[in-house]
Amino acid sequence: MRAESNYDFSSKAPYDDNSIMCKNGDNKYPFKSLNTEISCEADVSFYNNEWSIHAPYGILGEGGIKVTSQEEVDAWVATIREACALKVAQRDKMLEAFFKHKLCKKVSFD
């Protein structure tokens, strides 16, 4: 018997198109957000009385993990959600810094 379910924790970059501004005198240049959707989906399957969990971003390693109870599945899924949210936040912070630097060269930031 094989049962499958997906836990989807998708989130979007928390930027509006004008959320990041750089200023040069009175001229302001808006940061154009990518607003790309990030998938934080954990793949969970049940086979031979064992749950198999795989997560994005290498959170659980390449092979994922195996557990034997629904409670363990729920606990791991909550952990994956937190870890993925941190990775999405790190990615967003790096994108912000990169685009500020690229779009606002030789400009002071507000």
Buried (B, 14 or more C-beta within 10 A) or exposed (E): EEEEEEBEBEBEBEBEEEEBEBEEEEEEBEBEBEEEEBEBBBBBBBEEEEBBBBBBBEBBEEEBBEBEEEEBBEEBBEBBBEBBBEBBEEBBEEBBEEBBEEBBEEBEEE
